[in-house]
Amino acid sequence: MQALIPRLGSQVADDADLRLFLVEHNLRGLPPAEQASAHRALAEAVRREASRGQRIRYVQRIFVPADGRCLCLFAAENPGAVRAVNDIAQFPLIAIAAVTSTAELTTDPGRTAT
């Protein structure tokens, strides 16, 4: 089964060969304002890299308050691109894993992850 790839804006003309990657972050003890700032930095790093021709999308963020875990979903050509935007944003990660999804992940054009 092929993963459905979201189309988030017009920066990437053809997303057909992008894969989904799930990134795990540990946000335990990080105040909500700092969490929001970290995610804004990550979204900005993705926008900047995409404007430079890197084929990457920040699809979704899921936060698990009970244990401070944050799972971020990206569409990219390879895990190196995902690691690079996390490094640029100075957002330490625990792990990157290639994943598949059967959910329809399309959203309104231009919408960023929240």
C-alpha positions as CSV (number, residue, x, y, z in Angstrom):
1,M,0.0,0.0,0.0
2,Q,1.4,3.4,-1.0
3,A,1.2,6.2,1.6
4,L,-1.0,9.1,0.8
5,I,1.0,12.3,0.5
6,P,-0.5,15.6,1.5
7,R,-0.5,18.5,-0.8
8,L,0.2,21.6,1.3
9,G,0.6,24.6,-1.0
10,S,2.2,25.0,-4.3
11,Q,5.9,25.0,-3.5
12,V,6.4,21.4,-4.7
13,A,5.0,20.7,-8.1
14,D,5.0,16.9,-7.8
15,D,4.8,15.2,-4.4
16,A,4.2,11.7,-5.8
17,D,7.7,10.4,-4.9
18,L,7.8,11.9,-1.4
19,R,7.6,9.6,1.6
20,L,6.2,10.2,5.1
21,F,8.5,10.4,8.1
22,L,7.5,10.6,11.7
23,V,9.7,12.4,14.1
24,E,9.6,12.0,17.9
25,H,10.5,14.9,20.2
26,N,10.6,14.9,24.0
27,L,9.0,18.1,25.3
28,R,8.7,17.1,28.9
29,G,9.2,20.1,31.1
30,L,9.2,22.6,28.3
31,P,6.7,25.4,29.0
32,P,3.9,25.8,26.4
33,A,5.3,29.1,25.2
34,E,8.6,27.5,24.4
35,Q,6.9,24.5,22.8
36,A,5.0,26.9,20.5
37,S,8.3,28.8,19.7
38,A,10.1,25.5,18.8
39,H,7.3,24.5,16.4
40,R,7.3,28.0,14.8
41,A,11.0,27.6,14.3
42,L,10.5,24.2,12.8
43,A,7.8,25.4,10.4
44,E,10.0,28.3,9.4
45,A,12.9,26.0,8.7
46,V,10.7,23.9,6.5
47,R,9.5,27.0,4.6
48,R,13.0,28.2,4.1
49,E,14.3,24.9,2.9
50,A,11.3,24.4,0.6
51,S,11.9,27.9,-0.9
52,R,15.5,26.7,-1.6
53,G,14.2,23.7,-3.6
54,Q,14.2,21.1,-0.8
55,R,11.2,18.9,-1.3
56,I,9.8,18.8,2.2
57,R,6.5,19.5,4.0
58,Y,5.6,19.8,7.7
59,V,2.3,17.9,7.7
60,Q,1.1,17.6,11.3
61,R,2.1,17.8,14.9
62,I,0.6,15.6,17.6
63,F,1.4,16.4,21.3
64,V,0.9,13.9,24.1
65,P,0.7,16.0,27.2
66,A,0.6,13.0,29.6
67,D,4.2,12.1,28.8
68,G,5.6,15.2,27.0
69,R,6.0,13.4,23.7
70,C,5.5,15.3,20.4
71,L,5.1,13.5,17.1
72,C,5.7,15.5,13.9
73,L,4.8,14.1,10.5
74,F,6.8,15.3,7.4
75,A,6.6,14.5,3.7
76,A,10.1,14.5,2.2
77,E,12.3,12.7,-0.3
78,N,14.5,11.2,2.5
79,P,15.1,11.2,6.2
80,G,18.2,13.4,5.8
81,A,16.0,16.3,4.7
82,V,13.8,15.8,7.8
83,R,16.8,15.7,10.1
84,A,18.2,18.9,8.5
85,V,15.1,21.0,9.1
86,N,15.1,19.8,12.8
87,D,18.8,20.7,13.1
88,I,18.2,24.1,11.5
89,A,15.4,24.8,13.9
90,Q,17.6,23.6,16.8
91,F,14.8,21.2,17.8
92,P,16.5,18.0,19.1
93,L,14.8,14.8,18.1
94,I,14.6,11.3,19.5
95,A,14.0,9.3,16.4
96,I,12.9,9.5,12.7
97,A,10.9,6.7,11.2
98,A,9.5,6.2,7.7
99,V,5.8,5.6,8.0
100,T,2.7,5.0,5.9
101,S,-0.8,6.3,6.3
102,T,-4.1,5.2,5.0
103,A,-5.7,8.5,6.1
104,E,-6.5,11.2,3.6
105,L,-3.9,13.9,4.5
106,T,-4.8,16.7,2.1
107,T,-5.5,20.1,3.6
108,D,-6.2,23.6,2.4
109,P,-3.4,25.1,0.2
110,G,-1.0,27.2,2.2
111,R,-2.1,25.8,5.5
112,T,0.8,25.1,7.9
113,A,1.0,22.5,10.6
114,T,-0.4,23.4,14.0
